[in-house]
């Protein structure tokens, strides 16, 4: 049996018993991976963002340990001034 843990994509915290985690679906430009095309928080259907430039986007799932990490992570994805968040 292999132990699998969920790790926060912002701070690296390993998920314990608390249930304050957030899952984000991220769509990145395949030609420019640092360009975020879209972000969805919570459950997303398989056909979400299946039109336009999103059809060729790279889809990633990011797990975040709480509200603070979710806001920091979103700020980085959207290239907000992280020092002000």
URURDA-V163274 format. One record per residue. N is the residue number from 1. RES is the residue in three letters. D_FIRST is the distance of its C-alpha to the first C-alpha in whole Angstrom. Layout:
n->{N:N}
res->{RES:RES}
d_first->{D_FIRST:D_FIRST}
This chain:
n->{1:2:3:4:5:6:7:8:9:10:11:12:13:14:15:16:17:18:19:20:21:22:23:24:25:26:27:28:29:30:31:32:33:34:35:36:37:38:39:40:41:42:43:44:45:46:47:48:49:50:51:52:53:54:55:56:57:58:59:60:61:62:63:64:65:66:67:68:69:70:71:72:73:74:75:76:77:78:79:80:81:82:83:84:85}
res->{UNK:UNK:UNK:UNK:UNK:UNK:UNK:UNK:UNK:UNK:UNK:UNK:UNK:UNK:UNK:UNK:UNK:UNK:UNK:UNK:UNK:UNK:UNK:UNK:UNK:UNK:UNK:UNK:UNK:UNK:UNK:UNK:UNK:UNK:UNK:UNK:UNK:UNK:UNK:UNK:UNK:UNK:UNK:UNK:UNK:UNK:UNK:UNK:UNK:UNK:UNK:UNK:UNK:UNK:UNK:UNK:UNK:UNK:UNK:UNK:UNK:UNK:UNK:UNK:UNK:UNK:UNK:UNK:UNK:UNK:UNK:UNK:UNK:UNK:UNK:UNK:UNK:UNK:UNK:UNK:UNK:UNK:UNK:UNK:UNK}
d_first->{0:4:7:9:13:16:19:23:24:28:27:23:22:19:19:19:20:23:24:27:25:27:25:28:29:31:33:34:37:35:38:38:35:36:38:36:38:36:34:33:31:29:28:30:31:30:33:34:36:37:40:42:41:37:37:36:35:31:29:26:24:25:23:25:25:29:32:33:31:31:35:34:32:35:37:36:35:39:40:42:43:40:43:44:41}
